């Protein structure tokens, strides 16, 4: 359970760093540099732990997880360019439900009625904190971005379940090495295809932003993802995903108040309190 909470906190820090980095690099360029940057870190961690190779059963779920992650990244980046992101983000609130349903289907892991109640309460609170009612009131305004973001939510929710399947046959650091290296290759291919489509010469994406912030983001990203995978050994994937989303949005609000002087309204505080109480219930149940 401690890994789950540590991972959720790290994810909120990573989201903050990523928002800062997007001011210096396009989303696809940033995604490539992040995946390329964590690959050698996972390689060193894997080697330091004895470089144990996975069992044969590792590869099918690992490759499915990689496919989902790559598809989610490409769709997310595309959604940023074609849709109003403020209207689309609430769709991601439902990834915990997807994770819970896939866990029941593939792992035969179910949640109690109390856990379902806590999870759905958190999902609803996150949806409202992301101003999800705008998505309901203006469905036509989201355009094709809605379908893309729905694919992202489905891929992220299902991907964590395939991660759990893969990690029964491999170490966390080997899984991180395969996922990050594979993601880097897929994103580089996407970048090359985009250059060809635009009739430009394919070249490696260049990053001109602050190197220190990028290095910090890489370390926090490894901590967030590794903690999430370690938590899966003893925690239901749906609960891990719920904690990540719930603590993440509270962290974003706290960073906004502290760093940018943003105001939090009373109804937002009540929803965040609901998330804290429900998350504590999930953690202690």
C-alpha positions, 0 to 999 in steps of 0.5 A: 500500500505504501508503494501505491501512495508513493507512486500517486504522489510522484505522479502529481509531481511528474504532472507538474514537471511535465506542464513546465516542460511543455512550454519548451517542447512539443508534446511528441518531442517531450514524450520521445525524450522522456521515454529515451531518458528513462530507458538507460535508467531502467537498464542500470537498475536492471543490471544492478539487480542481477539482470534476471531474464523474464520467463516466456509467459512475460512477453504476451502481456508485456507486448499488449501493455506496450501496444496499449501505452503506445496507442494511448500516447499517440492518441493523446498527442493527437487529441491535443491538436484536434480538440479542446483539451479542457473539455476532453480531460474529464474522460480520463476520470473513468480509467479506474473503472476500466481497470476494475472491469479488466481486472475482473475479466482477466485476473478474476479480481473483484472489488467489494461493494464498499470499494466500488462505492469509494471508487465511483465516488472518487471518479465522480469527484474527479470528473466534476473537478475537471469541469466534466459538466462542460463535456455533457453540456457541449458534446459537439464542441469536443469534436473528434478529440472525444473518440481519441481521448476515450481510446486513451482512457481505455488503453490506460485502464486496460494497460495496468492490468496487463502490466500486472500479468506481465510482472508475474514473470519478470522484474519491475526494472526489466519491465520498465526497460522493455516498456520505455525502449519500446515506447521510444521506438514507437514514438520515433516512428510516429515522429518520422511518419509525421515528418513524411506526411508534412513533406519534411526531412525526418530528423531526431526531435530536438529539445532546447528546454532546461536540462535540470528540469528534464532530469528531475522529471525523468527521476520522478517518472521512474519513481512514479511508474516503478512504485505503481508496478510494485504496488500491483503485487498486492493491490487491485489495479483498479484501486491503484489507478483510483489512488493515482487519479485522486491524489493526482488531482489533489496534488495539482490543486495544491501545486496550483495554490502554492506556486501560482496563487490559484484559488480553490472554491469551497465546492472544490474543497468538499470534493477533494475532501471526499477524495481523501476520505474515499482514498483512505477507505480504499487504502485501509479496507 
